[in-house]
Amino acid sequence: MKKYILPLIISLFLFTLIYACKKDESGDKNKPFIVLLGYDPTYWPQGEDPYVDPGAEAYDVTEAGDTINISSRLQYEDNVNVDVTGNYQARYNVSDEAGNSADEKTRQVKVLLTK
């Protein structure tokens, strides 16, 4: 029995060492989400420069289940030409620290002749 104790202790030690040092690979799998502020579609008078979008906010659910505001990470782009009537788009994207990307949010912007 004594000859089995040393290998058993060594095995338990190695087993504990391997699993105690193993990196947690579950990681953050939650996609962030974007909430548009204001109306969609929004209307803008032709010639009133510049177009000012009402904005958006972005949130992420952490691994711990907390919802945090990550609006500072938002990326915004629009193709609005206020000199030409028509339909345009404003786009918002965001990704969290883990690299998870939100579904892009798009606002329709309608530039209208007002006179």
Residue pairs with C-beta under 8 A, 6 or more apart in sequence:
26 63
27 63
27 98
28 62
28 63
28 96
28 97
28 98
28 100
29 100
30 60
30 61
30 62
30 63
30 96
30 100
31 96
31 100
31 101
31 102
31 103
32 58
32 59
32 60
32 61
32 70
32 94
32 95
32 96
32 100
32 101
32 102
33 58
33 59
33 60
33 102
33 103
34 56
34 57
34 58
34 74
34 92
34 93
34 94
34 102
34 103
34 104
34 105
35 56
35 57
35 58
35 59
35 105
36 54
36 56
36 92
36 105
36 107
37 54
37 55
37 56
37 57
38 53
38 54
38 55
38 107
39 54
40 107
40 108
41 87
41 107
41 108
41 109
41 110
42 53
42 54
42 107
42 108
42 109
42 110
43 109
43 110
43 112
44 51
44 80
44 82
44 109
44 110
44 111
44 112
45 111
45 112
45 114
46 82
46 83
46 84
46 85
46 111
46 112
46 113
46 114
47 82
47 83
48 82
49 82
49 83
50 82
51 78
51 80
51 82
51 109
51 111
53 76
53 78
53 90
53 107
53 109
54 107
56 71
56 74
56 76
56 92
56 105
57 69
57 71
57 74
58 69
58 70
58 71
58 73
58 74
58 92
58 94
58 102
59 67
59 68
59 69
59 70
60 67
60 68
60 70
60 96
60 100
61 67
62 68
70 94
70 96
73 94
73 95
73 96
74 92
74 93
74 94
75 92
75 93
75 94
76 90
76 91
76 92
77 90
77 91
78 88
78 89
78 90
78 91
78 109
79 88
79 89
80 88
80 90
80 109
80 111
81 88
81 111
82 111
84 111
85 111
85 112
85 113
86 110
86 111
87 108
87 109
87 110
87 111
88 108
88 109
88 110
88 111
89 106
89 107
89 108
89 109
90 106
90 107
90 109
91 104
91 105
91 106
91 107
92 104
92 105
92 106
92 107
93 101
93 102
93 104
94 101
94 102
95 101
95 102
